[in-house]
Amino acid sequence: MRWDNLRIDSTAADGEDGDAVRAQGTLPLIERDAVVRTFDTPGFRGMTFYEVQAKSIVSRVPDASKMPFRWTINPYRGCQHACSYCFARNTHTYLDLDAGRDFNSRVIVKVNAPELLRAKLRSRGWTGEPIAMGTNVDCYQRAEGRYQLMRGIITALRDAANPFSILTKGTLILRDLDLLLDAAAVTDVGLNVSAGFVDADLWRAIEPGTPAPQRRLDACAALNDAGLRCGVLMGPIVPYLSDSPGQLEAAVRQAAATGATHVSPIVLHLRPGAREWFLGWLREAHPTLVPRYAELYGRGAYARQEYRSRISTEVRDLSERYGVGRGHRSLPPVRAVRRGGEPGGREQLALF
């Protein structure tokens, strides 16, 4: 079974934070019932969370030769960020859920993720390879504010001195600044904030559940100011909607101002699931662009190579012009960046 790592052991119970009921046939590809929880609060209204006890949490990348890492952790499936282009949408269909609204509103939560990770890191076969997070769905989506799985995950990685990286559109990463600093003192920690454009109207249209791009860039600046090293994944660049010279310049200039260690452009991917959902939005919002997308993408997931090469060249030139990578704000060494007087002390950080 493709999703047999999502085995359910928990029993349903009413919780003081929300209503929990036993799922009956809702997730037919999971061996047993999940605890289904809803919360009657503005930030979670309309959302359903399926709390599961997973069998494993560290996953091998299917084709590691194309990626800079071999292992990932995904404590959530589905994402409240609701980005219309998210390439992970199709994974919801493995659960007999749809890649559209279900992906946005029905989130699988692997509540035992930290405990599973500790066991994995202690196992004889584990050699301490780097682990990437945020490569499928965002590990700092809004649900993380309630479930707090990442604090346990980062703590386990820190205690094992295991290198890791995080990619996120969520400013909630600043909540864990103390743990990230502790981890960076003993192992390699790679951080990237995703902000493909700074156009507010486009953000509201295709990334409605995310913090605003400027708030993400502010988080990148805060991480760099703290002595960590954070770059910007400039993705996606949306053809004909965020790729004009002026738009690219604005995005790179603002990324450079954060002290980003690098800016990496990623042109919009249209993989199955995401393709149908995004093009449905495009037909309603920008019908005149539909033929241009058909010409640019054909039946594939990627824009034509010449287009991608042009975008990469433009972003590289802009990065050089604005000094990306030369203005990193790493004045205090990581071990010295401790707030509150004592080593390991914490300061209060505003979460956007």
C-alpha positions in Angstrom: 0.0 0.0 0.0 1.5 3.3 -1.1 0.4 5.1 2.1 0.9 2.3 4.6 3.2 4.6 6.6 0.0 6.4 7.8 -1.1 3.6 10.2 -3.7 4.8 12.8 -3.3 3.8 16.4 -5.0 6.6 18.2 -8.6 6.6 19.5 -11.0 9.4 19.0 -11.9 11.7 21.9 -13.4 15.1 22.4 -10.6 17.6 23.0 -10.9 21.0 24.7 -9.3 22.7 21.7 -11.7 21.2 19.1 -14.1 18.5 18.2 -12.7 15.1 17.4 -14.6 12.3 15.8 -13.8 8.9 14.4 -13.4 8.9 10.7 -15.6 6.3 8.9 -14.4 5.6 5.4 -13.1 9.1 4.9 -9.6 8.0 4.1 -10.1 4.6 2.5 -6.4 3.9 1.8 -5.4 4.2 5.5 -5.5 0.9 7.3 -7.7 2.1 10.2 -9.6 5.1 11.3 -8.1 8.5 12.0 -8.9 11.1 14.6 -10.7 13.8 12.7 -10.5 17.2 14.4 -12.0 20.6 13.5 -11.5 23.9 15.2 -14.1 26.7 15.4 -11.7 29.5 15.2 -11.2 32.0 12.3 -7.8 30.7 11.3 -9.0 27.1 11.0 -12.6 27.4 10.1 -13.5 25.1 7.2 -10.4 23.0 7.8 -10.4 19.3 8.8 -7.3 17.7 10.4 -6.7 13.9 10.3 -4.4 13.1 13.2 -2.5 9.9 12.5 0.2 7.8 14.1 2.7 7.2 11.2 4.9 4.2 10.9 7.9 6.2 9.5 8.8 9.9 9.0 12.1 10.0 7.2 11.5 9.3 3.5 13.9 8.6 0.7 13.7 10.9 -2.4 12.6 8.7 -5.3 15.1 10.1 -7.8 17.9 11.5 -5.6 20.2 12.0 -8.6 18.1 15.1 -9.6 18.0 16.5 -6.1 20.7 17.9 -3.7 19.4 15.7 -0.9 18.3 12.0 -0.5 16.1 12.2 2.6 13.0 14.3 3.5 10.6 14.8 6.4 7.0 15.8 5.8 5.0 16.0 9.0 1.9 17.2 7.1 0.0 16.2 3.9 -2.2 18.8 2.4 -1.6 22.5 3.0 -3.6 25.5 4.2 -1.4 27.8 2.1 -3.7 26.8 -0.8 -1.2 27.8 -3.4 -2.9 27.1 -6.7 0.3 25.8 -8.3 1.5 23.5 -5.6 3.1 20.5 -7.2 2.3 18.3 -4.2 -1.5 18.5 -4.9 -1.6 15.2 -6.7 -0.4 13.3 -3.6 -3.9 13.8 -2.1 -5.4 11.6 -4.8 -3.5 8.7 -3.3 -5.9 9.0 -0.4 -9.0 9.2 -2.6 -9.1 12.9 -1.8 -9.1 15.5 -4.6 -6.1 17.6 -5.5 -8.1 20.9 -5.3 -10.2 21.9 -2.4 -9.4 18.8 -0.3 -5.7 19.5 -0.6 -6.4 23.0 0.7 -8.7 22.1 3.6 -8.1 18.5 4.6 -4.7 18.1 6.2 -3.0 14.9 7.4 -1.0 15.5 10.6 1.6 12.9 11.6 1.4 13.6 15.3 4.1 11.2 16.3 6.7 12.7 13.9 9.2 13.8 16.6 9.3 10.4 18.3 9.7 8.6 15.0 12.5 10.8 14.0 14.4 10.2 17.3 14.1 6.5 16.8 15.4 6.8 13.2 18.4 8.9 14.2 19.3 6.3 16.8 19.0 3.4 14.5 22.1 1.5 13.4 21.5 2.0 9.7 21.3 5.7 9.9 24.5 7.4 8.8 23.7 11.1 9.6 22.9 12.2 6.0 21.3 15.7 5.5 17.5 15.8 5.8 15.4 18.3 3.9 12.1 19.7 5.1 9.5 21.8 3.2 10.2 20.1 -0.1 6.6 18.7 -0.4 4.2 20.7 1.6 5.1 23.5 4.0 6.2 22.3 7.4 5.4 25.8 8.8 1.8 26.1 7.4 -0.7 27.5 9.9 -1.5 24.1 11.4 2.1 24.0 12.8 1.1 26.8 15.2 -1.2 24.4 16.9 0.5 21.1 16.6 4.1 22.3 17.1 5.7 19.3 15.4 8.7 21.2 14.1 10.0 22.1 17.6 10.2 18.4 18.4 11.7 17.6 15.0 14.4 20.3 15.2 15.2 19.3 18.8 15.8 15.7 17.7 18.0 16.8 14.8 20.0 19.2 17.1 20.5 16.5 19.7 21.8 14.1 17.1 23.9 16.9 15.4 22.2 15.8 12.1 22.4 18.3 9.2 19.1 19.6 7.8 17.5 22.2 5.7 14.2 24.0 5.7 12.2 25.7 2.9 9.2 27.6 3.9 6.6 30.3 3.0 5.7 30.5 6.7 6.9 33.2 9.0 6.2 30.8 11.9 9.8 29.6 11.5 10.8 32.6 13.7 9.1 30.9 16.6 11.9 28.3 16.5 14.8 30.7 16.2 16.2 29.5 19.5 16.3 25.9 18.4 17.7 26.8 14.9 20.6 28.7 16.6 21.3 25.8 18.9 21.3 23.3 16.0 23.5 25.6 13.8 26.1 25.6 16.6 26.5 21.8 16.2 25.6 21.0 12.6 24.9 22.4 9.2 21.5 24.2 9.0 20.3 25.4 5.6 17.4 27.8 5.5 15.4 29.2 2.5 12.3 31.4 2.4 10.2 31.0 -0.7 9.1 34.3 -2.3 8.7 34.2 -6.1 7.3 37.7 -6.5 6.3 40.8 -4.5 3.1 41.6 -6.4 0.3 41.9 -3.7 -2.5 41.2 -6.1 -1.0 38.1 -7.5 -0.1 36.9 -4.0 -3.8 37.2 -2.9 -4.9 35.4 -6.1 -2.7 32.3 -6.1 -1.2 32.1 -2.6 -4.2 33.1 -0.5 -3.2 31.1 2.7 0.4 32.4 2.9 1.9 35.3 4.7 2.4 38.3 2.4 5.7 38.1 0.4 7.2 41.1 2.3 6.5 39.4 5.6 8.4 36.3 4.3 11.3 38.5 3.3 11.2 40.1 6.7 11.5 36.6 8.2 14.5 36.0 6.0 16.1 39.2 7.2 15.4 38.3 10.9 17.1 34.9 10.4 20.1 36.5 8.8 20.3 39.2 11.5 20.3 36.4 14.1 23.5 35.0 12.6 21.9 32.1 10.6 22.3 31.9 6.8 19.0 32.2 4.9 18.5 32.4 1.1 15.5 33.2 -1.0 13.9 30.6 -3.4 12.4 32.9 -6.0 9.6 30.5 -6.9 7.5 30.3 -8.7 8.1 32.9 -11.3 4.7 32.9 -13.1 5.0 33.4 -16.8 3.4 36.6 -18.1 2.2 37.5 -14.6 5.4 38.0 -12.6 8.2 37.8 -15.1 8.5 41.3 -16.5 11.9 43.0 -16.1 10.4 45.4 -13.5 8.8 42.6 -11.5 12.0 40.5 -11.5 14.1 43.5 -10.5 11.7 44.4 -7.6 11.7 40.8 -6.3 15.5 40.5 -6.4 16.1 43.9 -5.0 13.9 43.2 -2.0 15.5 39.8 -1.5 18.9 41.3 -1.6 17.9 43.8 1.1 17.3 40.9 3.5 20.9 39.8 3.4 19.9 36.7 1.5 22.8 34.4 0.9 21.5 33.6 -2.5 18.5 34.0 -4.8 17.4 30.9 -6.8 14.8 31.3 -9.5 12.2 28.6 -10.1 9.8 28.9 -13.0 6.3 27.6 -12.4 5.9 23.8 -12.7 2.6 22.4 -13.9 2.6 18.8 -12.8 -0.5 16.7 -12.7 -3.0 17.9 -10.1 -1.4 21.3 -9.9 -1.8 21.8 -13.7 -5.5 21.3 -13.7 -6.1 23.4 -10.6 -3.9 26.3 -11.7 -5.1 26.3 -15.3 -8.7 26.4 -14.0 -7.9 29.5 -12.1 -6.1 31.0 -15.2 -9.1 30.4 -17.4 -11.2 32.4 -15.0 -8.8 35.2 -14.1 -6.7 35.6 -17.3 -8.4 33.8 -20.2 -6.3 35.5 -22.8 -3.2 33.8 -21.3 -4.5 30.3 -21.8 -3.2 29.9 -25.4 0.1 31.4 -24.4 0.5 28.8 -21.6 -0.4 26.1 -24.0 2.3 27.2 -26.3 4.9 27.6 -23.5 4.2 24.3 -21.7 2.6 22.1 -24.3 1.6 18.9 -22.5 4.6 18.9 -20.2 5.1 20.1 -16.7 7.9 22.6 -17.5 8.1 25.7 -19.5 10.3 25.6 -22.6 14.0 25.5 -21.9 14.8 28.8 -23.7 12.3 30.6 -21.4 13.7 29.1 -18.3 17.3 29.9 -19.4 16.3 33.5 -20.0 14.7 33.9 -16.6 17.8 32.3 -14.9 20.1 34.7 -16.7 18.0 37.8 -15.8 17.8 36.8 -12.1 21.6 36.0 -12.0 22.4 39.4 -13.5 20.1 41.2 -11.1 21.6 39.3 -8.1 25.0 40.4 -9.1 23.8 44.0 -9.5 22.3 44.1 -6.1 25.1 42.2 -4.3 23.2 39.1 -3.3 25.5 36.9 -1.3 28.0 39.8 -0.5 26.0 41.5 2.2 25.2 38.6 4.5 24.4 39.9 8.0 26.5 37.5 10.0 28.3 39.8 12.3 27.9 37.7 15.5 28.9 34.1 15.2 26.1 31.6 15.7 27.2 30.5 19.2 27.2 34.2 20.3 23.7 34.9 19.2 21.8 34.1 22.4 19.2 36.4 23.8 18.1 37.0 27.4 21.5 37.1 29.1 22.3 33.4 29.4 23.3 30.9 26.7 20.2 29.3 25.2 18.1 32.2 26.5 15.2 33.3 24.3 13.8 36.7 23.3 10.2 37.3 22.4 9.8 37.5 18.6 6.8 38.9 16.8 5.2 36.2 14.6 3.7 37.8 11.5 
